[in-house]
Amino acid sequence: MAPALSGTEGYAEEAEALLVQYEAVPFADVHAPVLHLFPEAPGRVLDVGAGTGRDAAGFAALGHEVVAVEPTEALRLPAMALHASPLIDWLDDGLPELAAVRARREAYDLVMLTAVWMHLDPDQRRSAMPNLASLLADSGALIMMVRHGPVPAGRRMFEIPARETIALADEAGLHCLLHDESESERRRGVHWTRLAFRKR
Ligand SMILES: C[S@@+](CC[C@H](N)C(=O)[O-])C[C@H]1O[C@@H](n2cnc3c(N)ncnc32)[C@H](O)[C@@H]1O
């Protein structure tokens, strides 16, 4: 068996419980502060680290064509069954390279990284950002939610200051549209940074 992609540590073991946990939160609630940045007309969405497919299904319901990237097979296979849709293409791929996604030579109106960026180490973040920027359509947006706080047992996570991500995005030709530090802590000690970028 190929070694797990770095960042995915701990997910396969907990896949069954995570399917329940991630699916319990409504798509529109998770993304309420950035709904205005979603494409108005049906377009192409790339969801990187798509997990159980909650968001892929949400975007498909809005009429978008979705490429859902999920390297953890124990999440991807049940997600494909749970959210089967002709509008969702599932890929076994991952950051920082996104080799399979880039090989498709498509541009996306929206690239989502929801609770994924903090799984990458500094070198991976540095190489991932230009790859993400290269996948954006001219008016496309990159939206990230980055988790802070205690690291769940068995996971690999890093504390990432927003200014670092904003600087990496800037080097990759993206300007910051939105930077929000959430006050609402659903779980003790956990809070979220929300960032959105567009090409300059
Ligand atoms: C906290 S979960 C979030 C799942 C989903 N985005 C959501 O909001 O419900 C993080 C996801 O990132 C995936 N992941 C971890 N490392 C990754 C990497 N290097 N590239 C892409 N995805 C990765 C994990 O397999 C997991 O599905």
The ligand as an SDF file (V2000), in Angstrom:
LIG
                    3D

 27 29  0  0  0  0  0  0  0  0999 V2000
  -10.8960   18.5490    8.7120 C   0  0  0  0  0  0  0  0  0  0  0  0
  -11.1640   17.5880    7.2650 S   0  0  0  0  0  0  0  0  0  0  0  0
  -12.2170   18.6810    6.3530 C   0  0  0  0  0  0  0  0  0  0  0  0
  -13.0940   17.9690    5.3520 C   0  0  0  0  0  0  0  0  0  0  0  0
  -14.0720   18.8710    4.5860 C   0  0  0  0  0  0  0  0  0  0  0  0
  -13.3910   19.9010    3.8340 N   0  0  0  0  0  0  0  0  0  0  0  0
  -15.0590   19.5080    5.5260 C   0  0  0  0  0  0  0  0  0  0  0  0
  -15.0250   20.7350    5.7280 O   0  0  0  0  0  0  0  0  0  0  0  0
  -15.8910   18.7750    6.0850 O   0  0  0  0  0  0  0  0  0  0  0  0
   -9.6070   17.7100    6.4030 C   0  0  0  0  0  0  0  0  0  0  0  0
   -9.5600   16.9170    5.1070 C   0  0  0  0  0  0  0  0  0  0  0  0
   -8.3370   17.2290    4.4300 O   0  0  0  0  0  0  0  0  0  0  0  0
   -7.8210   16.0510    3.8560 C   0  0  0  0  0  0  0  0  0  0  0  0
   -6.3750   16.2290    3.6750 N   0  0  0  0  0  0  0  0  0  0  0  0
   -5.3930   16.0600    4.5710 C   0  0  0  0  0  0  0  0  0  0  0  0
   -4.1960   16.2800    4.0160 N   0  0  0  0  0  0  0  0  0  0  0  0
   -4.4300   16.6310    2.7260 C   0  0  0  0  0  0  0  0  0  0  0  0
   -3.5820   16.9820    1.6270 C   0  0  0  0  0  0  0  0  0  0  0  0
   -2.2450   16.9920    1.7480 N   0  0  0  0  0  0  0  0  0  0  0  0
   -4.1710   17.2800    0.4410 N   0  0  0  0  0  0  0  0  0  0  0  0
   -5.5250   17.2800    0.3170 C   0  0  0  0  0  0  0  0  0  0  0  0
   -6.3660   16.9340    1.3170 N   0  0  0  0  0  0  0  0  0  0  0  0
   -5.8170   16.6210    2.5060 C   0  0  0  0  0  0  0  0  0  0  0  0
   -8.1860   14.9600    4.8520 C   0  0  0  0  0  0  0  0  0  0  0  0
   -8.1520   13.6760    4.2520 O   0  0  0  0  0  0  0  0  0  0  0  0
   -9.5810   15.4030    5.2820 C   0  0  0  0  0  0  0  0  0  0  0  0
  -10.5720   14.8840    4.4450 O   0  0  0  0  0  0  0  0  0  0  0  0
  1  2  1  0
  2  3  1  0
  2 10  1  0
  3  4  1  0
  4  5  1  0
  5  6  1  0
  5  7  1  0
  7  8  2  0
  7  9  1  0
 10 11  1  0
 11 12  1  0
 11 26  1  0
 12 13  1  0
 13 14  1  0
 13 24  1  0
 14 15  1  0
 14 23  1  0
 15 16  2  0
 16 17  1  0
 17 18  1  0
 17 23  2  0
 18 19  1  0
 18 20  2  0
 20 21  1  0
 21 22  2  0
 22 23  1  0
 24 25  1  0
 24 26  1  0
 26 27  1  0
M  CHG  2   2   1   9  -1
M  END
$$$$
